[in-house]
């Protein structure tokens, strides 16, 4: 290494039978270094970079390119995203592609038994941040490698709505596919008249559902389903309402699943079903109906995210009656055990600290925690402490964008309650990340912040913001570790299932 004049990042060092691998830096740039003996030198052919020979050892130093990321995953299989199964797991949405080392630190701090998904992005988030599926995967690869992660990882193509989105994420190597059929959920069925419900049921795509209204009623109405710890009786009205509300969504999930089967081997992916981003809660009867119908249609899934009682707003704790949530998730968990088993998934799970112990108790750890924007907020916290002027400008711009950007999110922050930028001292700027209204305003405007440009074409914030985080990786990672230990500790108390 001495002749390369580079410093090895010790945590990254890994080896297999063919070669050794590390990240190296000259203090400015970080690169990949690979060493192989002369009789194993063929392994270097998969990598791009400059080679040099030192006796019996040949080295290669190359950039953190897409090709080198792919080659590294082939050599170190724990970096290759794979299905994670039913064990306790957590998704870490990283909108900037720089947070994985901090996420790894938090996982190690709580014992490392929670299975991680470091690469987790929705197509909506990728569009707003200008990233591709492959860039999301590669950023997670380099971050996990840098931090010395040595256990399996997943990669979640989140909130997919189209087969084209599946194809793009499959080509990049994602291992979990979260199908979001929200556009096909008829939430008005909850309050519709019996006649309107019947018309909605009659209009369902019964041919695709491989069923009929008569068959559906015969299968469910008047039955009592044994769920182990409890039972659930369905009458005709409840069955009709569930069918009117979720029948089209079930057809869409089935279509998406069958497309997945056509493009990926069965052991290369796992499915999650998400009906959380809908207007009304998922009743227990509706959850039972969804799961039973999907099984009948041959769909296999690892997790399901119902719309639970209460509000799961972005970036803040659970809003609602904890006693009511306790009773609600107890039955959802019983259904998941009886009809799967499969994991219950907590979407918009960031910062819901008050419900984590309840969830763990009822699921016995068979749960997936999905986080996203809270990682971005910790990047902003880092900026608020290190670059007050930059952060103040971001906050002011976010306020200007909030009313437009909030449209696709469940939030209740108001501009009137949020502190004005000029009213907060430099020293107190980080506290805005703990203010309910300011936090949600910053949370949902990430796309506008990261893509805003001056008339000249230069970015207003993104380049300076990302450079700051690259220059201060320890500050960012330390903030992430502190924040995510609070998220993960309640889940880490339950041993992972196999």
N, C-alpha and C positions, 0 to 999 in steps of 0.2 A: 504493500500500500504506500510505502514512503515515496516511491517515484511518482505516484499519481498525485501527491500533494493534496490529498483529500482526507477528511476526517470521517470515520465510520460511525453511523448512528447505531449504537450497540443494541438497542432494543429490537432493531429490525433483523438482526443476523439470524439466518435460518439455513439449513442444509438438508440435502437429500443424498442419495447414493451417487448422484452424478456431479453435483456442484454445490457451491456455497453462494449465498445471496445476501446482500445488504444494501441499504441506502447509504450514500456517502454525500458529503457536502464540502464545498470550499468556503463556506461562510455566507455565500450568496445564493447559489443554485444547489438544488438537491438532485441527485442522479442515482441510477441503479448500477450497482457493481455486481458482477458475476465472476466467480473463479472456478476453473475446472482443470483437472490434471490433463496432460497431453493425450492420454488414452481415452478421455471422456470429452474431448474438446468439441465433439459434434453437438453437444447441448447448446453451445453458444450460437449455433446457426439460427436458432429461433428468435434471437434477440437482435435489435439494432444497436450499434455503438462502435466505439473504437476498441480494438483489441491490442494487447501487448503480452509478450512472453517473458517469463522470468524462470528460466530453467525448466523444471517439469511442470510449472504452473502457468496457465494462460488466463488472463483477465480480460474482461470487457466492461466498459463504462458507457452507459447510454442514458438517454433522456427518459422521463416518466411519460412515455408515449403510449398510445393505445395498443400498439403491437407488443411493446414490452410488458404491459399489464396483462395482456392475454397470455403471453409466454410464461410469465411468472405464475399465473393461476394454473397453468398446465403442470408446472414443476412443483408447486406447493398446493396440493389439492384442497387444503382447508380454506384457501382463499377463493375457491370456486364456489359460487352460490349453489346451494342444494336444498331440497326440502328438509324442514326441521321437525316435522311430526307434531306430536301432541304435548310435548314438554312446554313448560312456561317459557314464553318468548316475549321479546320487545322489539318494536320497530323504531328506528331513529331517523326520522326524515331530516336530511341534511341539504338544505336548499343552496348552500354556498359551496359544498364539496370540500369542506375543510374541518369538519367537526369530528370525524371518526376517532382520532387519537383521544379526544376528551371523553367520548362515549366509551372507549375501551377502558380508560382509567376508572370511570364510574363502575363499569361491570366488574373489573378486578377488585375494586374496593368493597363490593358486596359479595364477593366470593366467586364470581364468574360462572355460576351455574345456569344463569338465564341465557337462553339461546338468542343471539342477536341477528337483527336484520339492519345492517348499516346502510345498505342501498335501498331506500324506500322513497319513491316519488310518484306522484300522480302525473298524468299527462297534463293536467291543468297547471300543476306547479312547474313542470318542465317548460311549458310554453311561456309562462310568466317570467321565468329566470333565464330563458334562452339556452337551455341545456338539452342534450340528447340522452336517450336511454343508455347508450354506451358510455357517455361521460359520467353519468351517475354511478354506474357499475365501477368504472375505472377509479374514480375518486375514492370510493369506499375501499377498493383493493389497496391502493397506495396508503390510505390512512390506517387500515388494519395491519398492513405489513410494517409500517413505520412504528406502530405502537406495540408490536410483538404479540398480536393475537394469534393463538394457535389452535382454536377450536372451530367447528363448522360455523358457517355463516349462511344466511338466506339473503334474498334480494326480492323486494316486493314492488311489483308493478301495480300501483295503487289506483283505486277508483277508475277502473277501465270501463268504457262504455261501448267501444266498437271493436270489431275484429281487426281493423287496421292497426289499432293501438296494441292489440295482442301481438300481432306480427312484428311490430317494431321492437317491442320489449323481449319477445322470444329470440329475435336475432341478436340482441345484446347480451342474453344469458340470464335473464331474471328467472327465479325459481318459484316465486309465489305470485299468483295473479288474483287480485282483489276485484271482483266484478261488482260494479255499482249499477243496479237496475232502477235507480231512483226515478228516472223519467217514466218508468212503466208502472210505478206504484200509484194507485188511485186512492189518495188519502181522503177524498170526499166521501168515500164509502162509509166512513165512520159515522157520518151524520145524515146520510142519504135516506130517502124514503124506501120502504120495501120494494116499491115499483121500480125506482131508480137502480137499486141494487140488482134486482132481477134482470133489468135491461143490460146492465154492465156485465153480468155473468154471461148472458146470452151472447154478448159481443166478443167474448174471449176467443183467442185462437185455439179452439178445441182440437183441431187436427194436429197442431204442433204439440199440444199438451197430451196427445194420444189418449183422449178421454172425452167425456160428455158431461153436461150438467147433471144428468141422471146418475151417471156412474160416480161422480164426485159426491153427490148427496148420499148415495147408498153406502159409500165407503166411510163417511164421517158422521153423518147426522144420527143422533141418538146413541152414539158410542161413548164409553168411558175408557180413557187411556191410562194405563198404569205406568207411572213415572218413577216407581221405586219409593221415593220419600213422600210422594203425593200422587194424586190422580187428577185427571182433567176430563170433564164431561162436555161434549159438544152437542148443541141443538142445531136445528136446521138454520135458524137465523144467523147464528155465529159462523156456521160453515159458509153460508151464502156471502156474508160480509167479508170473511177472509178471502174467499175466492175472487170477489169483485175487486178487492183492494190489491191482492198480490198475484192473481193468476197470470196477468201479462208479464209481470216481473219474473215469475218462475219460468215462463217460456223463454224470456230473454236470457236468463242465466243458463238455461239448458243449451240454447243456441251457442252462447259464448264458450261453454264448457266443451261442447262437441267440436268446436273449431280448435280449441286448445289441443284436444286429443288428435286432431289431424295434423298439427304442426310440431308437437313435442311428444317424446316417449312418455308413457304413464309414470315412470319413476323419475322423471326430470322436473316435474312441477307439482305444486299443490295449490288448491283453490281456497279462496276465502270469499264469502258472500256478504255483501254489505247493504243493509237496508236502513242504515242509521240516519242518512241525510234526507229524511222525509219529514213531512209536516206533523205527523201524529205518531204516537208511540205504537210499538208492536205489542199487541196483546199476547198473552200466553197461548190462547187458541190459535192466533195467527202464526206465531212461531212454530207451533206443532204442525200446522197445516203446511207451512213453507218447507220444513224439514222432511215431512213425510212425502210430500209431492216430489221434491228433488230426489229423494231416494227412489221413489217409484220410477222416475225417469232416468235412472242410472247415473245421476250426478254424484260425484264423491268430493267431499270438501273437508278441509282441516279446521276451519273456523267460520263463525257466523257472527255478524255484528247487528243485533237488533237495535231498534230505537227504544232505549230504556225510558222508564218514567223519569221525570225531571229534565233539566236542561244541561247539555254538554256544550257549553259555549267555548269559543276558542281562547286558549291562553289563561283561563281562570279556573278556580275550583268549581266543583259540582254545585249547581244551583237547584235546590229542592229539599224535600223532606227526606232525611236519611232513613227514617223508619220505613217510609214508603219504598225507598230504593232497596232496602234490605229485603223486604217482602217480595218485591218484583224480581230481583235477580235470583232469589232462591229458587223460584219456579223455572226461570230461564235456564239456570244451571241444571236443574233436574231433567228438563227436556233434552239438553245437550248430552247429558250422560246416557239417557234412555234411548235416544234416537241416533246416537253416533257410535262411540263418543266423539265429540269434537270440541274445540276450544270456543269459549265465548271471547269475542274481541271487543276491546274498548277503543272505539274510534273517538277522535278528539279527546284522547286520554291524557293529554298533557295537563299537568298541574291539578288533577282531580284527587288531591291528597286525602280528602276526607272519606272517599269511598274505597280506597285501595284495600284496607284491611277487610272490609265487608266482601269485596270481590274475591279475595284470596280464600276467605273462610268458606264461601259457598262453592267455589270452583275447585277447591283443593289444588290450586295452582294450574289447572288446565285452562289457561287464559293467555291471551295475547294483548299486550299493551301497545297501542299505536300512538306515537308522538310525532310531531313535525315542527310546527312553528315555534315551539318553545326553544329549540336549538338556535333558531335565527335570533330570537330575543336575547339569548345569552351572548350572541355575537354583538348585538347592539349594546348590551350592558358593558361589554369589553370596550367598545368604542366610546361610550359615555364616560368611562373612567380615564381613558387615555387621550381622547381627542374631543374635548367638549364642544368646540366650534363645529366640527363635522357632525356630531350627534345632534346638536341643536338644530342644524339645518335639516337633517333627516326628519326629525320630529315635526318641525314646522311644515315640511313638504307632505309628510304623512297626514297631518291634519287637513291639508287642502285636498287630499285624494280620498279621504275616508268615506265620505258619503257615496262616492261612486264605487269604491272597491269593496265595500261591505256587502254588496248585493248577493254574492254567492256564499256568504258565510253566516253562521248563526252567532250573532253578537248583539249585545245591548248597550255598548258604550255610547256615550253622547259627547259631542265636542264641548258642550256647555259645562260638563262636569270635569273635563280633563284640564289640568293646569296649562296655562299659556306658556309658550317657550321662554318668553322674556321674564316670566315670573319665577323662574327656577334658577338658582345659582349653579355655577359650574360644579361645585362640590356635591350638590343635591341631584344632579342630572341622573345618576344611576338609579335613584329612588323612583323615577318615572316608570321603570320596569316592574315596580311593585304596586303601581297605582292601577286599579281595575280598568278605568277608562283609557288611560294613556297606553296601557299594555295591549288592549284589544285594537286600538287605533294603529299601533306599530305592527301588530301581528298581521293584520289582513292587508296592509299596504305594501308588503314586501315586493311584489311584482313591479309596482310603480317606482319604488325606491331603486331597485336594481337595474331598471331599464331607462330611467329618466336621463335625458341628454340635453345639453346646451344646444343653441342654434348652430354652433360650430361642429356638432357631432360628438363632442367629448361628453363622457358621462358626468352627470352632476354629482353622483355620490359613489357609484359602484367601484370604480378603479381605486379611489382613495381608501374606501372602506376595506376592500379585499387586501390591498397592500398593507394596511394597518394590521390586519389579522395575520398575514404572512410574517410580518416583522415581529409580532408578539404572540407566537404560538403558545407559549407557556401561560400567558394571561388568559387566553381564550380557553385552553384546555382545563385550567384550574377552575374557571367559572362553570364550565360544563360539568366537571366532576362533582363539584359541590351541588349543583342543581339536580343532576341525574341520580346521585346517591339517594336523594329524597324520593325520587320516583321509584327506584328499583328496590330499595331496602325492604318494603313490605312484601314484595314478590319473591325475593331471594330467600325468604324463610322456608319456602316449600321446596323440597328436592325436585329437580327436574325429572319428568317421567321418561321412560324409554319406549 
